[in-house]
């Protein structure tokens, strides 16, 4: 969803015509799970509110932004939420690329490599892997294997599974030991590559990702940071 109607549940004023607003539902993904917060607009009648950041505060999604015109809507007012689709779509492509890179690193290293940190949004998308840095030959292979998945244009599927079925649903997922407790898990599956518990936003097919480019490998003493992008 790029847009949705919603209702204002509450707001608090910040400095310089900035506000924190909570809506009854939202299409905005907060800063979480390796993704930067979505941005966009809330519009109603003669007013518009620029959403600059969405924070997950104890499970409540709080939209921080600036009033561009008009007044802040009353509690109970209906508003239209509109994502900045260009920046969200880029993050979707980058997040799917991150899962594809996990697959390529696993293929080249011959084992699932744990990830220690990741950022799947501009300006500098990266993943930190808990393994020694790749050799030049291994790096070429990582690029080749990753872009093979892109060219194959494989469907990216999202399934929801109960806790008891999680082990059957995942495939080559890193960091399972660090996974939080939940009753239902969301698993993002790239057929033949991996199936990873993930709450992030993804494209529908790997072809949408575009060519995966590796910008830099930083050797971090037994770990490495892979800086990437999508063309
Ligand atoms: Zn993910």
py3Dmol code that shows the C-alpha trace and the ligand (Angstrom):
import py3Dmol

protein = """\
ATOM      1  CA  UNK A   1       0.000   0.000   0.000  1.00  0.00           C
ATOM      2  CA  UNK A   2       1.239   3.429  -0.899  1.00  0.00           C
ATOM      3  CA  UNK A   3      -1.670   5.384   0.582  1.00  0.00           C
ATOM      4  CA  UNK A   4      -4.388   4.834   3.157  1.00  0.00           C
ATOM      5  CA  UNK A   5      -7.146   6.634   5.028  1.00  0.00           C
ATOM      6  CA  UNK A   6      -6.652   6.858   8.747  1.00  0.00           C
ATOM      7  CA  UNK A   7      -7.875   8.614  11.893  1.00  0.00           C
ATOM      8  CA  UNK A   8      -5.929  10.847  14.273  1.00  0.00           C
ATOM      9  CA  UNK A   9      -5.786   9.208  17.702  1.00  0.00           C
ATOM     10  CA  UNK A  10      -3.625  11.836  19.372  1.00  0.00           C
ATOM     11  CA  UNK A  11      -0.817  14.328  18.963  1.00  0.00           C
ATOM     12  CA  UNK A  12       1.746  16.284  20.928  1.00  0.00           C
ATOM     13  CA  UNK A  13       3.388  19.546  19.938  1.00  0.00           C
ATOM     14  CA  UNK A  14       7.154  19.786  19.522  1.00  0.00           C
ATOM     15  CA  UNK A  15       9.254  22.864  18.677  1.00  0.00           C
ATOM     16  CA  UNK A  16       8.872  24.934  15.469  1.00  0.00           C
ATOM     17  CA  UNK A  17       5.488  23.733  14.109  1.00  0.00           C
ATOM     18  CA  UNK A  18       6.614  20.144  14.518  1.00  0.00           C
ATOM     19  CA  UNK A  19       4.309  17.518  16.016  1.00  0.00           C
ATOM     20  CA  UNK A  20       4.211  13.894  17.060  1.00  0.00           C
ATOM     21  CA  UNK A  21       1.051  12.236  15.709  1.00  0.00           C
ATOM     22  CA  UNK A  22      -0.448   8.789  16.270  1.00  0.00           C
ATOM     23  CA  UNK A  23      -2.941   7.440  13.711  1.00  0.00           C
ATOM     24  CA  UNK A  24      -5.403   4.544  14.058  1.00  0.00           C
ATOM     25  CA  UNK A  25      -3.450   2.689  11.334  1.00  0.00           C
ATOM     26  CA  UNK A  26      -0.547   3.522   9.106  1.00  0.00           C
ATOM     27  CA  UNK A  27       1.276   2.580   5.901  1.00  0.00           C
ATOM     28  CA  UNK A  28       4.532   4.027   7.283  1.00  0.00           C
ATOM     29  CA  UNK A  29       7.276   1.605   8.327  1.00  0.00           C
ATOM     30  CA  UNK A  30       9.229   2.878  11.339  1.00  0.00           C
ATOM     31  CA  UNK A  31      12.987   2.984  11.655  1.00  0.00           C
ATOM     32  CA  UNK A  32      13.523  -0.675  12.565  1.00  0.00           C
ATOM     33  CA  UNK A  33      14.848  -4.006  11.346  1.00  0.00           C
ATOM     34  CA  UNK A  34      17.714  -2.420   9.435  1.00  0.00           C
ATOM     35  CA  UNK A  35      15.462   0.008   7.550  1.00  0.00           C
ATOM     36  CA  UNK A  36      15.355   3.766   7.742  1.00  0.00           C
ATOM     37  CA  UNK A  37      11.952   5.234   8.578  1.00  0.00           C
ATOM     38  CA  UNK A  38       9.484   5.936   5.766  1.00  0.00           C
ATOM     39  CA  UNK A  39       8.693   9.549   4.904  1.00  0.00           C
ATOM     40  CA  UNK A  40       5.689  11.150   3.238  1.00  0.00           C
ATOM     41  CA  UNK A  41       2.579  13.215   3.902  1.00  0.00           C
ATOM     42  CA  UNK A  42      -0.639  13.255   5.875  1.00  0.00           C
ATOM     43  CA  UNK A  43      -3.265  15.414   4.144  1.00  0.00           C
ATOM     44  CA  UNK A  44      -6.754  16.526   5.155  1.00  0.00           C
ATOM     45  CA  UNK A  45      -9.013  19.381   4.062  1.00  0.00           C
ATOM     46  CA  UNK A  46      -6.743  22.414   3.536  1.00  0.00           C
ATOM     47  CA  UNK A  47      -3.882  21.049   5.611  1.00  0.00           C
ATOM     48  CA  UNK A  48      -0.796  18.974   5.031  1.00  0.00           C
ATOM     49  CA  UNK A  49       1.695  17.506   7.453  1.00  0.00           C
ATOM     50  CA  UNK A  50       5.106  16.348   6.252  1.00  0.00           C
ATOM     51  CA  UNK A  51       6.062  13.069   7.951  1.00  0.00           C
ATOM     52  CA  UNK A  52       9.822  13.087   8.423  1.00  0.00           C
ATOM     53  CA  UNK A  53      10.332  10.179  10.790  1.00  0.00           C
ATOM     54  CA  UNK A  54       8.335   7.299  12.265  1.00  0.00           C
ATOM     55  CA  UNK A  55       9.350   5.870  15.598  1.00  0.00           C
ATOM     56  CA  UNK A  56       8.248   2.645  17.225  1.00  0.00           C
ATOM     57  CA  UNK A  57       7.791   3.601  20.876  1.00  0.00           C
ATOM     58  CA  UNK A  58       6.766   0.563  22.926  1.00  0.00           C
ATOM     59  CA  UNK A  59       4.734  -0.779  19.999  1.00  0.00           C
ATOM     60  CA  UNK A  60       3.076   2.563  19.165  1.00  0.00           C
ATOM     61  CA  UNK A  61       4.037   4.065  15.794  1.00  0.00           C
ATOM     62  CA  UNK A  62       4.634   7.780  16.332  1.00  0.00           C
ATOM     63  CA  UNK A  63       4.877  10.025  13.244  1.00  0.00           C
ATOM     64  CA  UNK A  64       7.095  13.067  13.726  1.00  0.00           C
ATOM     65  CA  UNK A  65       6.868  15.854  11.220  1.00  0.00           C
ATOM     66  CA  UNK A  66       6.207  19.423  10.265  1.00  0.00           C
ATOM     67  CA  UNK A  67       2.949  21.177   9.503  1.00  0.00           C
ATOM     68  CA  UNK A  68       3.272  22.576   5.962  1.00  0.00           C
ATOM     69  CA  UNK A  69      -0.102  24.341   5.735  1.00  0.00           C
ATOM     70  CA  UNK A  70      -3.275  24.656   7.780  1.00  0.00           C
ATOM     71  CA  UNK A  71      -3.714  23.563  11.380  1.00  0.00           C
ATOM     72  CA  UNK A  72      -3.119  20.240  13.082  1.00  0.00           C
ATOM     73  CA  UNK A  73      -6.249  18.031  12.811  1.00  0.00           C
ATOM     74  CA  UNK A  74      -8.374  17.351  15.865  1.00  0.00           C
ATOM     75  CA  UNK A  75      -8.404  13.929  17.481  1.00  0.00           C
ATOM     76  CA  UNK A  76     -10.847  11.810  15.472  1.00  0.00           C
ATOM     77  CA  UNK A  77     -10.218  13.667  12.177  1.00  0.00           C
ATOM     78  CA  UNK A  78      -9.894  11.569   9.012  1.00  0.00           C
ATOM     79  CA  UNK A  79      -6.634  12.001   7.100  1.00  0.00           C
ATOM     80  CA  UNK A  80      -5.058  10.531   3.979  1.00  0.00           C
ATOM     81  CA  UNK A  81      -1.579   9.062   4.522  1.00  0.00           C
ATOM     82  CA  UNK A  82       0.693   9.128   1.460  1.00  0.00           C
ATOM     83  CA  UNK A  83       4.088   7.441   1.380  1.00  0.00           C
ATOM     84  CA  UNK A  84       7.059   8.979  -0.400  1.00  0.00           C
ATOM     85  CA  UNK A  85       6.995   5.987  -2.735  1.00  0.00           C
ATOM     86  CA  UNK A  86      10.336   6.697  -4.446  1.00  0.00           C
ATOM     87  CA  UNK A  87      12.301   6.423  -1.238  1.00  0.00           C
ATOM     88  CA  UNK A  88      10.225   3.488   0.115  1.00  0.00           C
ATOM     89  CA  UNK A  89      10.627   1.528  -3.138  1.00  0.00           C
ATOM     90  CA  UNK A  90      14.402   2.051  -3.051  1.00  0.00           C
ATOM     91  CA  UNK A  91      14.459   0.670   0.493  1.00  0.00           C
ATOM     92  CA  UNK A  92      12.356  -2.330  -0.621  1.00  0.00           C
ATOM     93  CA  UNK A  93      14.844  -3.068  -3.416  1.00  0.00           C
ATOM     94  CA  UNK A  94      17.780  -2.667  -1.029  1.00  0.00           C
ATOM     95  CA  UNK A  95      16.222  -4.885   1.648  1.00  0.00           C
ATOM     96  CA  UNK A  96      15.564  -7.718  -0.828  1.00  0.00           C
ATOM     97  CA  UNK A  97      19.134  -7.229  -2.117  1.00  0.00           C
ATOM     98  CA  UNK A  98      20.337  -7.704   1.486  1.00  0.00           C
ATOM     99  CA  UNK A  99      18.610 -11.104   1.691  1.00  0.00           C
ATOM    100  CA  UNK A 100      20.105 -12.043  -1.699  1.00  0.00           C
ATOM    101  CA  UNK A 101      23.576 -11.081  -0.457  1.00  0.00           C
ATOM    102  CA  UNK A 102      23.066 -13.291   2.641  1.00  0.00           C
ATOM    103  CA  UNK A 103      22.370 -16.130   0.195  1.00  0.00           C
ATOM    104  CA  UNK A 104      25.426 -15.352  -1.973  1.00  0.00           C
ATOM    105  CA  UNK A 105      27.739 -15.161   1.081  1.00  0.00           C
ATOM    106  CA  UNK A 106      26.328 -18.482   2.324  1.00  0.00           C
ATOM    107  CA  UNK A 107      26.935 -20.153  -1.055  1.00  0.00           C
ATOM    108  CA  UNK A 108      30.514 -18.851  -1.328  1.00  0.00           C
ATOM    109  CA  UNK A 109      31.493 -19.579   2.316  1.00  0.00           C
ATOM    110  CA  UNK A 110      29.683 -22.941   2.328  1.00  0.00           C
ATOM    111  CA  UNK A 111      27.773 -22.116   5.533  1.00  0.00           C
ATOM    112  CA  UNK A 112      25.199 -19.682   6.900  1.00  0.00           C
ATOM    113  CA  UNK A 113      27.117 -16.576   8.018  1.00  0.00           C
ATOM    114  CA  UNK A 114      25.650 -14.609  10.899  1.00  0.00           C
ATOM    115  CA  UNK A 115      25.000 -10.915  10.294  1.00  0.00           C
ATOM    116  CA  UNK A 116      25.959  -8.516  13.080  1.00  0.00           C
ATOM    117  CA  UNK A 117      24.517  -5.275  11.741  1.00  0.00           C
ATOM    118  CA  UNK A 118      22.703  -4.122   8.620  1.00  0.00           C
ATOM    119  CA  UNK A 119      21.266  -1.006   7.046  1.00  0.00           C
ATOM    120  CA  UNK A 120      19.051  -1.507   3.987  1.00  0.00           C
ATOM    121  CA  UNK A 121      18.342   2.144   3.177  1.00  0.00           C
ATOM    122  CA  UNK A 122      20.208   5.046   1.549  1.00  0.00           C
ATOM    123  CA  UNK A 123      22.640   6.732   1.814  1.00  0.00           C
ATOM    124  CA  UNK A 124      25.005   3.842   2.674  1.00  0.00           C
ATOM    125  CA  UNK A 125      23.382   0.389   2.594  1.00  0.00           C
ATOM    126  CA  UNK A 126      25.565  -2.265   4.224  1.00  0.00           C
ATOM    127  CA  UNK A 127      25.674  -5.618   6.002  1.00  0.00           C
ATOM    128  CA  UNK A 128      28.293  -6.667   8.569  1.00  0.00           C
ATOM    129  CA  UNK A 129      29.043 -10.412   8.368  1.00  0.00           C
ATOM    130  CA  UNK A 130      30.627 -12.441  11.138  1.00  0.00           C
ATOM    131  CA  UNK A 131      33.333 -14.039   8.988  1.00  0.00           C
ATOM    132  CA  UNK A 132      36.770 -13.185   7.630  1.00  0.00           C
ATOM    133  CA  UNK A 133      36.776 -10.807   4.661  1.00  0.00           C
ATOM    134  CA  UNK A 134      36.396 -12.470   1.247  1.00  0.00           C
ATOM    135  CA  UNK A 135      39.341 -12.847  -1.129  1.00  0.00           C
ATOM    136  CA  UNK A 136      39.138 -11.108  -4.521  1.00  0.00           C
ATOM    137  CA  UNK A 137      37.980 -14.390  -6.080  1.00  0.00           C
ATOM    138  CA  UNK A 138      35.320 -14.958  -3.420  1.00  0.00           C
ATOM    139  CA  UNK A 139      34.086 -11.405  -3.861  1.00  0.00           C
ATOM    140  CA  UNK A 140      33.664 -11.982  -7.608  1.00  0.00           C
ATOM    141  CA  UNK A 141      31.677 -15.126  -6.785  1.00  0.00           C
ATOM    142  CA  UNK A 142      29.450 -13.285  -4.265  1.00  0.00           C
ATOM    143  CA  UNK A 143      28.621 -10.718  -6.964  1.00  0.00           C
ATOM    144  CA  UNK A 144      28.008 -13.410  -9.565  1.00  0.00           C
ATOM    145  CA  UNK A 145      25.758 -15.565  -7.336  1.00  0.00           C
ATOM    146  CA  UNK A 146      23.783 -12.510  -6.127  1.00  0.00           C
ATOM    147  CA  UNK A 147      23.139 -11.176  -9.624  1.00  0.00           C
ATOM    148  CA  UNK A 148      22.200 -14.648 -10.840  1.00  0.00           C
ATOM    149  CA  UNK A 149      19.274 -14.527  -8.365  1.00  0.00           C
ATOM    150  CA  UNK A 150      18.329 -11.067  -9.685  1.00  0.00           C
ATOM    151  CA  UNK A 151      18.396 -12.251 -13.327  1.00  0.00           C
ATOM    152  CA  UNK A 152      16.343 -15.348 -12.481  1.00  0.00           C
ATOM    153  CA  UNK A 153      13.492 -12.985 -11.417  1.00  0.00           C
ATOM    154  CA  UNK A 154      12.344 -15.295  -8.599  1.00  0.00           C
ATOM    155  CA  UNK A 155       9.121 -14.472  -6.683  1.00  0.00           C
ATOM    156  CA  UNK A 156       9.644 -13.055  -3.173  1.00  0.00           C
ATOM    157  CA  UNK A 157       6.905 -14.462  -0.929  1.00  0.00           C
ATOM    158  CA  UNK A 158       5.790 -13.498   2.545  1.00  0.00           C
ATOM    159  CA  UNK A 159       4.246 -16.161   4.780  1.00  0.00           C
ATOM    160  CA  UNK A 160       3.048 -15.993   8.376  1.00  0.00           C
ATOM    161  CA  UNK A 161       3.731 -19.065  10.494  1.00  0.00           C
ATOM    162  CA  UNK A 162       3.006 -20.103  14.055  1.00  0.00           C
ATOM    163  CA  UNK A 163       5.958 -20.503  16.374  1.00  0.00           C
ATOM    164  CA  UNK A 164       5.761 -24.331  16.229  1.00  0.00           C
ATOM    165  CA  UNK A 165       6.105 -24.247  12.422  1.00  0.00           C
ATOM    166  CA  UNK A 166       8.948 -21.748  12.253  1.00  0.00           C
ATOM    167  CA  UNK A 167      11.707 -24.352  11.899  1.00  0.00           C
ATOM    168  CA  UNK A 168       9.957 -25.877   8.877  1.00  0.00           C
ATOM    169  CA  UNK A 169       9.428 -22.463   7.249  1.00  0.00           C
ATOM    170  CA  UNK A 170      12.944 -21.023   7.491  1.00  0.00           C
ATOM    171  CA  UNK A 171      15.822 -21.893   5.182  1.00  0.00           C
ATOM    172  CA  UNK A 172      19.446 -20.787   5.676  1.00  0.00           C
ATOM    173  CA  UNK A 173      18.340 -17.972   7.975  1.00  0.00           C
ATOM    174  CA  UNK A 174      21.131 -16.223   9.862  1.00  0.00           C
ATOM    175  CA  UNK A 175      20.781 -15.079  13.503  1.00  0.00           C
ATOM    176  CA  UNK A 176      17.998 -17.504  14.485  1.00  0.00           C
ATOM    177  CA  UNK A 177      19.443 -17.702  17.988  1.00  0.00           C
ATOM    178  CA  UNK A 178      18.851 -13.943  18.376  1.00  0.00           C
ATOM    179  CA  UNK A 179      15.259 -14.006  17.106  1.00  0.00           C
ATOM    180  CA  UNK A 180      12.755 -12.373  19.479  1.00  0.00           C
ATOM    181  CA  UNK A 181       9.813 -14.268  21.009  1.00  0.00           C
ATOM    182  CA  UNK A 182       6.533 -14.119  19.089  1.00  0.00           C
ATOM    183  CA  UNK A 183       3.429 -16.230  18.527  1.00  0.00           C
ATOM    184  CA  UNK A 184       3.353 -15.575  14.775  1.00  0.00           C
ATOM    185  CA  UNK A 185       6.451 -15.007  12.643  1.00  0.00           C
ATOM    186  CA  UNK A 186       6.642 -13.360   9.237  1.00  0.00           C
ATOM    187  CA  UNK A 187       9.010 -15.202   6.913  1.00  0.00           C
ATOM    188  CA  UNK A 188      10.333 -13.706   3.664  1.00  0.00           C
ATOM    189  CA  UNK A 189      11.083 -16.447   1.140  1.00  0.00           C
ATOM    190  CA  UNK A 190      13.184 -16.235  -1.997  1.00  0.00           C
ATOM    191  CA  UNK A 191      12.645 -19.666  -3.482  1.00  0.00           C
ATOM    192  CA  UNK A 192      15.834 -21.697  -3.823  1.00  0.00           C
ATOM    193  CA  UNK A 193      17.852 -19.039  -1.975  1.00  0.00           C
ATOM    194  CA  UNK A 194      16.613 -18.531   1.584  1.00  0.00           C
ATOM    195  CA  UNK A 195      13.616 -17.985   3.862  1.00  0.00           C
ATOM    196  CA  UNK A 196      14.324 -15.507   6.650  1.00  0.00           C
ATOM    197  CA  UNK A 197      12.151 -14.248   9.522  1.00  0.00           C
ATOM    198  CA  UNK A 198      11.843 -10.535   8.699  1.00  0.00           C
ATOM    199  CA  UNK A 199       9.330  -7.740   9.270  1.00  0.00           C
ATOM    200  CA  UNK A 200      10.805  -5.509   6.563  1.00  0.00           C
ATOM    201  CA  UNK A 201       9.490  -4.279   3.219  1.00  0.00           C
ATOM    202  CA  UNK A 202      10.402  -6.202   0.063  1.00  0.00           C
ATOM    203  CA  UNK A 203       9.774  -6.192  -3.683  1.00  0.00           C
ATOM    204  CA  UNK A 204       7.576  -8.883  -5.280  1.00  0.00           C
ATOM    205  CA  UNK A 205      10.247 -10.403  -7.545  1.00  0.00           C
ATOM    206  CA  UNK A 206      14.040 -10.427  -7.431  1.00  0.00           C
ATOM    207  CA  UNK A 207      14.181  -8.845 -10.902  1.00  0.00           C
ATOM    208  CA  UNK A 208      12.843  -5.603  -9.414  1.00  0.00           C
ATOM    209  CA  UNK A 209      15.992  -5.288  -7.295  1.00  0.00           C
ATOM    210  CA  UNK A 210      18.157  -4.365 -10.290  1.00  0.00           C
ATOM    211  CA  UNK A 211      21.854  -5.099 -10.540  1.00  0.00           C
ATOM    212  CA  UNK A 212      23.479  -5.516  -7.109  1.00  0.00           C
ATOM    213  CA  UNK A 213      26.703  -3.534  -6.875  1.00  0.00           C
ATOM    214  CA  UNK A 214      29.301  -4.052  -4.135  1.00  0.00           C
ATOM    215  CA  UNK A 215      30.797  -0.655  -3.318  1.00  0.00           C
ATOM    216  CA  UNK A 216      33.288  -1.607  -0.647  1.00  0.00           C
ATOM    217  CA  UNK A 217      34.521  -4.415   1.604  1.00  0.00           C
ATOM    218  CA  UNK A 218      35.909  -3.291   4.972  1.00  0.00           C
ATOM    219  CA  UNK A 219      38.000  -5.883   6.829  1.00  0.00           C
ATOM    220  CA  UNK A 220      37.030  -5.617  10.524  1.00  0.00           C
ATOM    221  CA  UNK A 221      39.357  -8.223  12.042  1.00  0.00           C
ATOM    222  CA  UNK A 222      37.461 -11.458  11.629  1.00  0.00           C
ATOM    223  CA  UNK A 223      34.296  -9.685  10.491  1.00  0.00           C
ATOM    224  CA  UNK A 224      33.621  -7.707   7.352  1.00  0.00           C
ATOM    225  CA  UNK A 225      31.367  -4.882   6.275  1.00  0.00           C
ATOM    226  CA  UNK A 226      29.931  -5.169   2.794  1.00  0.00           C
ATOM    227  CA  UNK A 227      28.729  -1.833   1.419  1.00  0.00           C
ATOM    228  CA  UNK A 228      26.357  -2.332  -1.485  1.00  0.00           C
ATOM    229  CA  UNK A 229      23.821  -0.619  -3.688  1.00  0.00           C
ATOM    230  CA  UNK A 230      21.309  -1.407  -6.418  1.00  0.00           C
ATOM    231  CA  UNK A 231      21.688   0.040  -9.895  1.00  0.00           C
TER     232      UNK A 231
END
"""
ligand_1 = """\
1
ZN
Zn 15.090 -8.700 6.277
"""
view = py3Dmol.view(width=600, height=400)
view.addModel(protein, "pdb")
view.setStyle({"model": 0}, {"cartoon": {"style": "trace"}})
view.addModel(ligand_1, "xyz")
view.setStyle({"model": 1}, {"stick": {}})
view.zoomTo()
view.show()
